[in-house]
C-alpha cells in the first residue's frame, strides 16, 4: 500500500498528510486542492470514509492507517512534507512525537497539550512548527482577539473586560427538536463537554463553577438584533489572560453558545445520569425504560416535588401499551424527584415545576425512552450510550443547514479619557444547503490556510505555537478574510 502511495506522489511538490476522515476533512481537502502543486494523502482507520471524502477529487488518495501502529505511522509521516492531525485528542500526542522525531511540521485544531509543549526545543532544533488550535474555537477566536488587542495596545489603551462566546447550532428553520441542537461534530465530545468544571475571572476575582452547576450558569448573549442565545462558561478561561496578554482584565470568560432553553433541559438529562462516565453493566437485553426504572441512581428522594395527580396527568400523555400506568408513574416520580432536587428549581412554584415537567416528559418521549424497542448498549459508559442514541435523532438531514455564531466583547479604556468603550467582534455563518456545514468550513478552512502558509514559508516561526503571535496571526487573518471567514467589528 505504501509503495502505491509513493508512486502517486512522484513529481508532486507538496505532499500533505491528513490523518483522519471525519466531518471536517472535506473542507480541509478542498481548500488545499485550490493549489495545483498540492497532493493530499488522507490516512484513516476508516478507509471507506476516506475514500468517500476524496471521491471525484484529483491530486489526492485514501489509505488505511491505524495510528497505534507506530512504524506504519512513521512511514506515512516521513513520506510527507507536512502533517495535519484531524483525529481524537488521545492520538494527537503520539503523532506529534513522531513528527518531531522525523522533522515534519504538524497542524491540528486541538488544544495544545502539555506533552506537545514539551516538544518545543526538539521542534526548534528540527526547524519545524507544531501549530495547534487552528480551527473555529479554538482558532478564529484567537485571531479575532489578538487583532483587537494589538490595535488597542498600539493606541496605549487597556482591555479591562473580555468575553468570548462561540457555538454551532441548527439554522433556525431546521431547529426541530427539544434540545435546539444537532451534531455538526463529534456527538460523544459534544455531550462529554458538559461534564467539565469551569473557571473564569469576574471583577478581578477567580470564579469556579463545578460541572454539576455548569448548565444552570447561563447568561443571555445578544449576538445580533435577530439572534439571542444563552451562553455558559467553557472549561478554564484563566490561562488566556496570560496567553492573550490581557493583564488589565477584571473580567475574562470564554463560553459556549446554544439556543435558549437548551442548557436547562440538558442539565435535567445530566441529573438523571445520562452523562455519567460510569459503565453500564446489565446481564440481559434491556430497554432504556427498564434500565432507568431499576437504576439505583434514580432512587426516590424523601420529598415528592409534584403532586400525584400531576404525575398521573403526565403519565397519561405517554402513548404506549407495554408498560403499566403504575410503572410510568413510578419512573416519572423518580425522574422529577431527581431533577427538581437541583438548586435551580428550589424557588419555583408547583405550577412552574409542572410546566418544566411537561417539557422534560415531552423530551423523554421524543427520545424514545418509553419505547421498549429502544435498547441500551452494554459495557459502555452512560455518556457513550446517550451520545450514540442522540446521534440517531439529532444528525443533520439532507438539505439542512447549520449556523455558527462567534462573538467577542471588549471593554476598553484609553489614557486621559473617562469613557469605557465597548467593541464587539462578531461572526455568524450559515452552512451550504446540500454542501459543507458552517462548522466544517470555519474549522477546516483555517487549518488548511495555516498549512499552506507554512508550506509557502510565510509562517516561518518554529517550535510549539497557537495563533496568538503576530508572525502567525497577521498572515492567517489576511488570507481568511479573502475567504470570507472573519469577525465584523462594531464600536459602541
N, C-alpha and C positions, 0 to 999 in steps of 0.2 A: 504493500500500500504506500509506504513512504517513497519507494522508487518512482511510483506513478506521480506522487506529489512533486518530487524533484523535476521530473520531466515536464510537468505542466508549468513549472516556474522558469524554465530555461529562457533566457533573454528578457525576463521581467526585471525592471529596475527596482521596484519597491515591492517587497513581499511582506504582507501584513497577516499575522496570525490572529484570528479572532476565536478565542476559546469560549464556546457557549453558543446556543442557538435559540435562546428564549425570545420573549415578546419584544425586546428592544433591538435584536440583532439586525433585522432587515433595514432599519433606519440607519444604522452604522454602515452597513454594506453599501447601500445606495448612495450615501454621501461620499464614501471613499471611491466608488466607481465613477464619480464625476471626473476623476482624473484618469487619463488613459494609461498612465505609467504605473498604476496600482494593480496588484493582483491580490485578492483576498482569499485566504485559506480559512474555511470555517471548520473547526475541530470540535466535536461534541460527543458526549456519551450517548446522545440520542441522534444517531446519524440520520435517521429518516427525517427528523425535524430540520437538520442541517441541509439535507438535500432539498427539502421543501422551500426553505428560506432563500436558496440561491436559484430556484427554478427560473428558467428563461433569462438568466443574467450571464453576461460574458465576464471573462477575466476573474473567475472565482471557482472554487472547488470545495467539496464537502468530504469530510473524513471522520472516521470513528476515532475517538480519543478518550481513554479513561485516565483522568489526571492523577489518579492514585498510582498509575504505572509510571514510576519516576523516569525510567530510561526512555520510554516511548515519548513522554512529555519533553524530555531533554532534547530528543531528536527533532521534534517539531519546532521547539524554540530556537535551536541552533540554526535551522534552515530558514529562519525568518529574519527580516530586518527590524521588526518591531512587533510587540505583543499587546493585544487588547484582551483583558480578562473580564468576561461577562458571565460570571459564574457565581454560585452561592458563596457567602463570605468565608465559610470554613475551608475553602480550597484556594483562596487568594494568596495566603502566605506561602504555601509550598511552591506555587507558580512564581511568586516574586523572588523567592530564594534561588530558583533555577535561573531566572532571568539575570539576577545579579551575578551568579556564578559564571554564566556564559557571555555576559556583557551585552544584553539586549534590553532596551528601554521597554517599560510596561506602563499601560494606561488602564485605569479602572474607574468606574463610577462609585465604587465602595468607599466607605470611610477609611481613614488612614489608621491602620492597626499599629500598635506599639512594635510588633515583630517586624513590620515593614520599616518603621522609623529606624530600627536598629541596623538596617542595611545602608544607612546614609553614607558612611565612609567608603564602603565597598563600591557603591554606585558611583561616587565621585572618582574613585581610582579607575573605574572602568569607563568613565566618561559617558554615563547613561543617566536617564531620569526615570524615577518611579513617580508618575503623576497620578495622584489619587483624587477622588471627589470631583470628577468631571462628568456631570450629568445635569439633572434638574436641581434636585435638593438632596444631597449636596452637589453643587456645581454652579448653575446660573445664579443662585443666591449669593455665592462668594463674589462673583464678578460684579453684580449689581451693587453689593455692599461696599466693596473696595473702591469702586469707581466714585461713589458719593463721598466716601471717607477721604480719598485723596483730594477731591475738589474742595471739600470743607477745610481740610488741613492746609491746603495751599493758600487759603484766604485768612488763615490764622484763627479759624473757628474751632469750636468744640462740639462733639456729639454727646449730648447728655442723656438721651434715651434712644434705644434701638429695639425695634421689633421686626422679626422676620417670620412670615407665615406662608405656607405652601400646602397645596393639596390637589389631588386628582379625583374627580367625581364624574358621573354621567352628565352629559349635556342635559339641560332642564327637560327637554321633550322626551328624553329616554330615562328619566328618573322615575321608575315604575315599581319600586319595591320598598318595603317599610324602612329599610336602612338608608335609603337615598344614596346607595353606593354600588359600584360594580368594580370588578378586578381588572385593572389595566397593568398590573404587575403581580408578583408572586402572592397568591392568596395566603399561604402559610406565613410569610413575612409580614404581610399587612395585618393579619389578625394578631400575630405574636407581639407586634409593636405595642399593643395596649397593655402588655404586661410590664412595661418599663416604668421605673420611677422617673421623676422629672426634677431638675434643678434649674433655677434662674435667678436673676437679680431684680429686686424691686425696692425702690427708694434707697438704694445703696446697700440693702441687706440681702443676703443669700436666702432663698426660699427653697423648700423641699416639699414635694408632693409625692406621697407613696403611690405605688401603682393602683392600690385599692381605691384611691380617691381621684385618680387622674382624669377619668372621663366625666366626672362631676365638676371639674375645674375649668369650665369653658367660659369664653367671653365672646361677644359679638364683634365680628370684623366686617367693616363696610368696605368691601373690595372696590366696588364702584356703585353708582346710583342704582343699577339694576341687579346687583349681586351682593347679598348679605349672607355671611356664613358664620359658623361658630369655629372657634379655634381653641386648642388645648396645648400646653407646653410639651415639647418633644425632647425627651432624654435630658442630657446635661448641657445646658446653654453656657455654663460658666467659663469653660475654656476659650470660648470665642471672644471674650473680652481681650485676652492676650493675642489670640490668633489674628484678630482684626485690628489690634492696636487701639481699641476703644477705651482708653484709660480713664476718661472722664465720665463714662456712662454710669448713671444711677439706676437705670432700668435696662435690662438686656434679656430678651427672651426669644427663642426660636420655637415655632409651633406648627402644628398640623391643622389644616382646614378641612371641614366637612360641611355638608348641608345641615341646617338647623334641625335638631331632633335626633340626629344620628348617634351622638355620644351617649345620651342618657339611655337610649334603647340598647346600644351595645354594652353599656355598663350593666344593664339588667341581665343580659346574656352572660356576662362575665361573672356576676354574682351567683349565677346558677352553676358555675363550674365549667362552662363551655371553653374557656380559655386556659384552663389549668394545664400545667406541664406534667401532671400525674398520668401514668399509663393506665389505660383501660384493660382490665382483666376480667373476662367472663368465660364461663365454662359451657356456654351454649349460644346458638344464634339468638340475638336479642334485638328487639326494635328500640328506637330512641325512647318511646313512651315507657316501655317496660324498664329500661335501664334507669331512666330518670325517676321513675316511681320507686324503685328499690334502692337507689343510690343513697348512701348514708350522708352525703353532702347536702341532701335535701330534707333532713330531719326537721320536723316542725319546731318552730320557736314556741316559747311559752305564751306569747301573745298572738292572737289572730288579728291581723290588720284589716281584713274585710269581713263584713257580716256574712253569715251563712247564705242568706238569700241572694247576695251579690255573687257569691261563688256559684250558686246554682244557676243564676242567670247566665253567667259566662260559660259554664259547662254546657248549657243547652244551646249555645251558639256553635258547638263543635259537631259537625255533621259526619259522624261515622258510627258504625254499629258493632264494632268488635269489643270495645271496652264499655263497661257499665257506667252509668251516670255516677255511681258512688266512686268508682276508680278515677274518673275525670275530676270529680270534686276534690278527691284526696290529693291528686297531683297539683291541681291549681292552688289549693290551700298551702301546700308545701312551697310552691313556687313563689307565691306572693308574700308569705311569711319570710322567705329568704330575701327576696328583692327589697321589700319595704322595710326591712331591718336596717338598711343602709342610712347613714345620717342625712342624705339628700332628701329623704321623704319625711323626716321627723316632724316638720311643722305643717304638713299637708293635711287637709281635712279628708274625711272619708269620701266625700264627693270627688275630690281631686284624685285620691288614690284609685277610686273606681274608674275614672277616665284613663288613668295610666294603665290600670289592669286591663282595660279593654284593648288598648294598643298593644300591650305585651301578649295578650291572648291571641289577637289577630296575627301578630308576628310569628308566634309559635305555630299557629295553623298554617300560615303561609310557608313556613319552613318544613312543614310536613311532619312535625313532631308527633301528631296524633294519628299518623298513618302507619299501621302495623307493618307495611311493606318497606318502610324506611329503616334499614338495619344499621347498627353501629359497626365500626371497624374494630376488631380486637387487636390487642397488643400494640396499640399506638397511643399517643397522648390524646387527651381531650381536645387540645387546641388543633392537633392534626385532624382529628375527626371533624371538628367544627369547620375548619377551613376547607376540607375536602367536600363536605356537604354543601357549604355555601357556594363553592365553586360551580356546583351543578345548577345553582339557582341564579347566580349573580355575575355570569360572564356576559360580555357584550355580544349581542346577536348581529347578524349580517345587516349592514346599513346603519347601525347605531354609532353615535359619536360620543367622545368623552370631552371633558373640559379640565384644563389645568389652570389653576389660579395661584399666583405668587404676588405677595406684597411685602415691601419693606417700609417701615415708618420710622423716620428720623426726627428727633427734636434737636435743634441746633442753636447755639448761641455764638455771637461774634463780639470781639473786644469793643468796648465803648458803645454798645448797642443794648438797650434794656429788653428788646423783644426776644421772644423764643420763636424761632422759625420751625415750621413743620414741612418736611419733604416726604412725599410718598413715591415709591418706585414700584410700579405695578405691571404685571404681565398676565394676560388672560388669553389662552389659546384653545381653539376648538379643533378636534381631530377631523380627519378627512373621511367623509362618508364612503364606505367600501374601500378605504385606504388605510393609511397609517394613523394610529391614535395620536392624540396630542401628547400623551405620556411618552410614547416611543420616540416621537420627534424631538421633544425637549430634553430627553435623556440621551438619545442616540446621536443626534447631530453634534452636540458639544463634544462628545467623546471622539467622534470621527474628525472633527475640525482640529482638536488638540493633537490627535495622532498625525494629521497632515502637517501641522506646523512644526512638529518635532522632526518629521522626516525631511522637511524642506529646510531645516536649520534655522527657522525663525525663532523658535524657542530653543535657546542654547544652554540654559542652566542645567546643571547636573545635580544628582542627589535625590532625596525623597521630598516631594512637594505636594501641596494642594494649591489651588488657584487663589492665592492671597498676596502675591507679589506682582509688581508692575511688569516684570520681564515675561510673565506668563499671561497676566490678565489683559494687558493692553492689546496685544495681537489677537487674543481669543475674542475679546469683546468686539473688535472691529470686524472680524470675519463672521461672527454670529449675527451681528447687526445686518450684514449683507443677506443673511438667510432669514431675516425677519424674526430672529429669536433674541429679544432683549426686553428690558423693562422701561416703560414710559415713566418719565418723572414729572411730578407736579408739585408746585410750592403753594403753601397755604399761609 
